[in-house]
């Protein structure tokens, strides 16, 4: 069975995308409250055994590291992925947030959208969800950097990923980054182009 490492996924009650239905789901998180399989800071992934995962799923976690630590996290992804492995990353699309903020003439404390967690202000996307940061008292919930489609692609290239696909939607940048060329099954699973 293929294995996916869910980096910073909080807890296993939060579902993974349907592409991971047939994968064994292992959760890595810095916060032990969500009962992760591995309690670990993603900056320390290089301390784990190499090549043990087929995929990494990292949704809205990469922005929680300072810009200078992003390369360390992405290098850790490469370290724990096997030779045909890939990273599936989702981050807030700061360029789109800025565009909407300007277009709607929003202030930083104005509501940008409604989420299942509650109303999200512009500042929540930029700096982290203020309600959770205040409730938990943990600064690891803060956002310490941000990404556009272009900057995420560049970070993945600089880390050493070979083939990268990115899209933007719903105020997110979504990336699939491969150590090598994706196989036909993975291409089909994620509906990737042949080029």
Secondary structure, DSSP 8 states (H G I E B T S, - for coil): --EEEEET---TTS---GGGTTSEEEEEES-GGG--SEE--GGGGGGS-TT-EEEEEEES-GGGS-HHHHHHHHHHHHHHEEEEEEEEEEEEBHHHHHHHHHHTT--TTSEEEEETTEEEEHHHHHH--HHHHHHH--GGGS----B-HHHHHHHHHHHT-SEEEEEEETTEEEEEEESS---HHHHHHHT----
